[in-house]
């Protein structure tokens, strides 16, 4: 416990025993600890260097100094070292800020276009870039997460990054698809993450996977329908701003995690309202199920219930009645 003051564990063990048995010499200490006397003398030498004990000339009798005086000196020395290291880190932070400012100025003055939008190829490369962006977040991390249930390995990889970011004061907001509530491991993960200070909301349909860090960089898929196609890292201020606006609109419309989805004036849940719109533009049950992140059976059950509420016998009639009732 005293290693932060430069005192090794073995020296601390000898010192604590000396305070309990101040009359003991090297031989007695060695017997009580079941150590060779040479090991005890080595520990006493370190304690003497730390000014915690003195050795009587010509004897094997160590004499402890006043602990209050000795530890006051050691603590003052450790605090001075800590202050020096803190100043070094602050200087390094200023140097990094200067480098980043110069880099950003280069972009604004017409730097290479591949620095504004860069393609990241391969699932492992995309995952690595996501982890690097999350680890470097300073103020804020925004995420859109498609699909219902999240993959276990994805959550395992995200957990330490989320925890470290939240501990250093980064605000993390995530938008999940409403259907994630049907997957208990994902629900447990989101509950853990919110308990640490993260924020989460749900919407019926998440349009694409997206991560935005510090409103400076965003990672989006090259093809939302094919994750194997890789991702685009976007740093163009205009494009990043547009993606932030998209996130903010979805966030405003979302349901906070832990709350029941709000029903509208027609007693439709957000998911039901989205299904009505999907069916209204001609989507098949299969397409609607993929968009909502639910099973085909669930979509058919929901469609049947909505048609029953509208008193319709066909989809066409349901669409007409939904429009007439103001559902669309």
C-alpha positions as CSV (number, residue, x, y, z in Angstrom):
1,X,0.0,0.0,0.0
2,X,3.0,2.3,0.4
3,X,4.5,1.5,-3.0
4,X,3.3,4.9,-4.3
5,X,5.8,6.5,-1.8
6,X,8.6,4.3,-3.1
7,X,8.5,1.7,-0.4
8,X,8.4,-1.9,-1.6
9,X,6.0,-4.4,-0.1
10,X,8.7,-6.3,1.7
11,X,10.1,-3.1,3.3
12,X,6.5,-2.2,4.4
13,X,6.1,-5.6,6.0
14,X,9.3,-5.2,8.1
15,X,8.4,-1.6,9.0
16,X,4.9,-2.5,10.3
17,X,6.3,-5.4,12.4
18,X,9.0,-3.0,13.8
19,X,6.3,-0.6,15.0
20,X,4.5,-3.5,16.7
21,X,7.7,-4.9,18.2
22,X,10.1,-2.0,18.6
23,X,12.4,-4.0,20.9
24,X,13.2,-6.6,18.2
25,X,16.5,-6.7,16.3
26,X,17.3,-8.2,12.9
27,X,17.4,-11.8,14.3
28,X,14.0,-11.5,16.0
29,X,12.4,-9.9,13.0
30,X,13.7,-12.7,10.7
31,X,12.3,-15.3,13.0
32,X,8.9,-13.7,13.2
33,X,8.7,-13.3,9.5
34,X,10.4,-16.7,8.7
35,X,12.8,-14.8,6.4
36,X,16.5,-15.1,6.0
37,X,18.3,-12.3,8.0
38,X,19.8,-11.0,4.8
39,X,16.3,-10.3,3.4
40,X,15.4,-8.4,6.5
41,X,18.6,-6.3,6.3
42,X,17.9,-5.6,2.6
43,X,14.4,-4.3,3.6
44,X,15.9,-2.2,6.4
45,X,18.3,-0.7,4.0
46,X,15.4,0.5,1.9
47,X,13.6,1.9,4.9
48,X,16.8,3.7,5.9
49,X,17.0,5.3,2.4
50,X,13.4,6.4,2.9
51,X,14.3,7.9,6.2
52,X,11.9,5.7,8.1
53,X,14.5,3.9,10.3
54,X,18.1,4.2,11.4
55,X,20.6,1.4,12.2
56,X,22.6,1.7,15.4
57,X,26.3,1.7,14.6
58,X,27.9,-1.7,15.3
59,X,24.6,-3.4,16.1
60,X,21.7,-5.1,14.4
61,X,19.2,-3.0,16.1
62,X,17.1,-0.8,13.8
63,X,15.5,2.3,15.3
64,X,12.4,3.7,13.7
65,X,12.1,7.5,13.2
66,X,9.0,9.4,14.2
67,X,6.4,8.1,11.6
68,X,4.6,11.5,11.5
69,X,7.8,13.3,10.5
70,X,9.0,10.6,8.1
71,X,5.7,10.2,6.3
72,X,5.3,14.0,6.1
73,X,8.5,14.1,4.1
74,X,7.6,11.2,1.9
75,X,4.1,12.5,1.1
76,X,5.5,16.0,0.3
77,X,8.0,14.4,-2.0
78,X,5.3,12.3,-3.7
79,X,3.0,15.3,-4.1
80,X,5.8,17.3,-5.6
81,X,6.5,14.5,-8.1
82,X,2.8,14.3,-8.9
83,X,2.7,18.0,-9.6
84,X,5.7,17.8,-11.9
85,X,4.1,15.0,-13.8
86,X,0.8,16.9,-14.0
87,X,2.6,19.9,-15.5
88,X,4.3,17.7,-18.0
89,X,0.9,16.2,-19.1
90,X,-0.6,19.7,-19.4
91,X,2.3,20.8,-21.6
92,X,1.8,17.7,-23.7
93,X,-1.9,18.4,-24.0
94,X,-1.2,21.9,-25.2
95,X,1.3,20.6,-27.8
96,X,-1.3,18.0,-29.0
97,X,-3.9,20.8,-29.3
98,X,-1.5,22.9,-31.4
99,X,-0.9,20.0,-33.7
100,X,-4.6,19.2,-34.1
101,X,-5.3,22.9,-34.7
102,X,-2.7,23.0,-37.4
103,X,-4.1,19.8,-38.9
104,X,-7.6,21.3,-38.9
105,X,-6.4,24.5,-40.5
106,X,-4.8,22.5,-43.3
107,X,-8.2,20.9,-44.0
108,X,-10.0,24.2,-44.1
109,X,-7.4,25.7,-46.5
110,X,-8.0,22.9,-49.0
111,X,-6.1,19.9,-47.8
112,X,-6.3,16.5,-49.6
113,X,-9.8,15.3,-50.1
114,X,-9.0,11.8,-48.8
115,X,-8.5,13.4,-45.4
116,X,-12.1,14.7,-45.5
117,X,-13.8,11.4,-46.5
118,X,-11.7,8.3,-46.1
119,X,-12.8,4.7,-46.9
120,X,-12.1,2.0,-44.3
121,X,-12.1,-1.5,-45.8
122,X,-12.8,-4.7,-44.0
123,X,-14.9,-5.5,-40.9
124,X,-11.8,-5.7,-38.6
125,X,-10.5,-2.4,-39.9
126,X,-13.9,-0.8,-39.3
127,X,-14.1,-2.2,-35.8
128,X,-10.6,-1.0,-35.0
129,X,-11.4,2.5,-36.3
130,X,-14.6,2.6,-34.2
131,X,-12.6,1.7,-31.1
132,X,-9.9,4.3,-31.9
133,X,-12.5,7.0,-32.3
134,X,-14.3,6.0,-29.1
135,X,-11.1,5.9,-27.1
136,X,-10.1,9.4,-28.4
137,X,-13.4,11.0,-27.6
138,X,-13.0,14.1,-25.4
139,X,-16.5,15.5,-25.0
140,X,-19.3,13.6,-26.8
141,X,-20.0,10.4,-28.6
142,X,-23.3,9.9,-30.6
143,X,-24.3,6.5,-31.9
144,X,-27.1,5.1,-34.1
145,X,-27.4,1.3,-33.7
146,X,-29.3,-0.6,-36.3
147,X,-31.2,-3.8,-35.8
148,X,-32.7,-5.0,-32.5
149,X,-30.4,-7.4,-30.7
150,X,-26.7,-6.3,-30.6
151,X,-24.1,-9.0,-31.2
152,X,-22.5,-10.3,-28.0
153,X,-18.9,-9.7,-29.2
154,X,-19.8,-6.1,-30.2
155,X,-21.1,-5.4,-26.7
156,X,-18.1,-7.1,-25.1
157,X,-15.8,-4.8,-27.2
158,X,-17.8,-1.7,-26.4
159,X,-18.2,-2.2,-22.7
160,X,-14.6,-1.2,-21.5
161,X,-14.6,1.7,-24.0
162,X,-17.9,3.1,-22.8
163,X,-16.9,2.7,-19.2
164,X,-13.6,4.6,-19.6
165,X,-15.2,7.3,-21.7
166,X,-17.9,7.9,-19.1
167,X,-15.4,7.9,-16.3
168,X,-13.5,10.7,-18.0
169,X,-16.6,12.8,-18.5
170,X,-17.5,12.1,-22.1
171,X,-21.2,12.4,-22.8
172,X,-22.5,9.3,-24.6
173,X,-25.9,9.2,-26.3
174,X,-27.1,6.2,-28.2
175,X,-30.2,5.6,-30.3
176,X,-31.4,1.9,-30.5
177,X,-34.1,0.3,-32.5
178,X,-37.3,-0.2,-30.6
179,X,-37.2,-4.0,-31.1
180,X,-34.0,-4.3,-29.0
181,X,-36.3,-4.5,-26.0
182,X,-37.0,-8.1,-27.1
183,X,-33.4,-9.1,-26.5
184,X,-32.6,-9.4,-22.8
185,X,-28.7,-9.3,-23.2
186,X,-29.0,-6.1,-25.1
187,X,-31.5,-4.7,-22.6
188,X,-29.1,-5.6,-19.8
189,X,-26.2,-3.9,-21.5
190,X,-28.1,-0.7,-22.1
191,X,-29.3,-0.7,-18.5
192,X,-25.7,-1.1,-17.3
193,X,-24.5,1.7,-19.6
194,X,-27.3,4.1,-18.4
195,X,-26.5,3.3,-14.8
196,X,-23.0,4.6,-15.4
197,X,-24.3,7.9,-16.8
198,X,-24.9,7.1,-20.5
199,X,-28.1,8.1,-22.2
200,X,-30.2,5.9,-24.6
201,X,-33.4,6.3,-26.5
202,X,-35.3,4.1,-29.0
203,X,-37.0,4.8,-32.3
204,X,-38.9,2.3,-34.5
205,X,-36.5,2.5,-37.4
206,X,-32.8,3.4,-37.3
207,X,-31.8,4.4,-40.8
208,X,-28.1,3.5,-40.7
209,X,-25.3,2.5,-38.4
210,X,-23.4,5.7,-37.4
211,X,-20.9,7.0,-34.8
212,X,-20.1,10.7,-34.4
213,X,-17.3,11.8,-32.1
214,X,-16.9,15.3,-30.7
215,X,-18.9,16.6,-33.7
216,X,-15.7,16.4,-35.7
217,X,-15.6,12.9,-37.2
218,X,-18.3,10.4,-38.2
219,X,-18.1,6.8,-39.3
220,X,-20.9,5.6,-41.6
221,X,-21.3,2.5,-43.7
222,X,-20.4,2.6,-47.4
223,X,-23.5,0.5,-48.1
224,X,-26.1,0.4,-45.3
225,X,-27.4,-3.0,-46.7
226,X,-23.9,-4.6,-46.7
227,X,-21.6,-4.2,-43.7
228,X,-18.8,-6.1,-45.6
229,X,-18.5,-3.1,-47.9
230,X,-16.7,-1.2,-45.2
231,X,-17.2,2.3,-43.9
232,X,-16.5,6.0,-44.6
233,X,-14.8,8.2,-42.1
234,X,-16.2,11.6,-42.6
235,X,-14.4,14.8,-41.3
236,X,-15.9,17.4,-43.6
237,X,-17.6,19.9,-41.2
238,X,-20.6,20.3,-43.5
239,X,-21.2,16.6,-43.8
240,X,-20.6,15.9,-40.0
241,X,-23.1,18.8,-39.2
242,X,-25.7,17.2,-41.4
243,X,-25.3,13.8,-39.6
244,X,-25.5,15.5,-36.2
245,X,-28.8,17.2,-37.3
246,X,-30.1,13.7,-38.3
247,X,-29.1,12.3,-34.9
248,X,-30.7,15.2,-33.1
249,X,-34.0,14.8,-34.9
250,X,-34.2,11.1,-34.1
251,X,-33.2,11.9,-30.5
252,X,-36.0,14.4,-30.1
253,X,-38.5,11.8,-31.4
254,X,-37.1,8.9,-29.4
255,X,-38.4,7.3,-26.3
256,X,-36.0,7.4,-23.3
257,X,-34.8,4.0,-22.1
258,X,-36.8,2.9,-19.1
259,X,-40.0,4.6,-20.3
260,X,-42.9,3.0,-22.1
261,X,-43.1,4.2,-25.8
262,X,-45.5,7.1,-26.0
263,X,-48.7,6.6,-27.9
264,X,-50.1,9.4,-30.2
265,X,-53.5,10.9,-30.3
266,X,-54.7,7.8,-32.3
267,X,-53.4,5.4,-29.6
268,X,-50.6,4.2,-31.9
269,X,-47.2,3.3,-30.5
270,X,-44.2,4.6,-32.4
271,X,-43.6,1.2,-33.8
272,X,-47.3,0.8,-34.9
273,X,-47.2,4.3,-36.5
274,X,-44.1,3.4,-38.4
275,X,-45.6,0.1,-39.6
276,X,-48.7,2.0,-40.9
277,X,-46.4,4.3,-42.9
278,X,-44.4,1.4,-44.3
279,X,-47.5,-0.4,-45.4
280,X,-48.9,2.9,-46.7
281,X,-46.0,3.3,-49.1
282,X,-46.4,-0.3,-50.3
283,X,-43.7,-2.2,-48.3
284,X,-44.2,-5.9,-48.1
285,X,-44.4,-7.7,-44.7
286,X,-40.9,-8.9,-45.3
287,X,-39.4,-5.5,-45.9
288,X,-41.4,-4.0,-43.0
289,X,-40.0,-6.7,-40.7
290,X,-36.4,-5.9,-41.7
291,X,-36.9,-2.2,-41.3
292,X,-38.5,-2.6,-37.8
293,X,-36.0,-5.3,-36.8
294,X,-38.7,-7.7,-35.8
295,X,-39.8,-11.1,-37.1
296,X,-42.2,-11.6,-40.1
297,X,-44.7,-13.2,-37.7
298,X,-44.6,-10.1,-35.5
299,X,-45.3,-7.8,-38.5
300,X,-48.2,-9.9,-39.6
301,X,-49.7,-10.0,-36.1
302,X,-49.4,-6.2,-35.8
303,X,-50.8,-5.7,-39.3
304,X,-53.8,-7.9,-38.5
305,X,-54.4,-5.9,-35.3
306,X,-54.2,-2.6,-37.1
307,X,-56.6,-3.7,-39.8
308,X,-59.0,-4.9,-37.1
309,X,-58.9,-1.5,-35.4
310,X,-59.5,0.2,-38.7
311,X,-62.4,-2.2,-39.6
312,X,-60.6,-3.0,-42.9
313,X,-60.7,-6.3,-44.8
314,X,-57.7,-5.6,-47.1
315,X,-54.5,-3.6,-47.0
316,X,-55.8,-1.2,-49.6
317,X,-58.9,-0.5,-47.5
318,X,-56.7,-0.2,-44.4
319,X,-54.6,2.4,-46.2
320,X,-57.7,4.4,-47.3
321,X,-59.1,4.3,-43.7
322,X,-55.8,5.1,-42.1
323,X,-55.5,8.2,-44.3
324,X,-59.1,9.2,-43.6
325,X,-58.6,8.8,-39.8
326,X,-55.5,10.9,-39.9
327,X,-53.1,8.0,-39.1
328,X,-50.8,8.9,-42.0
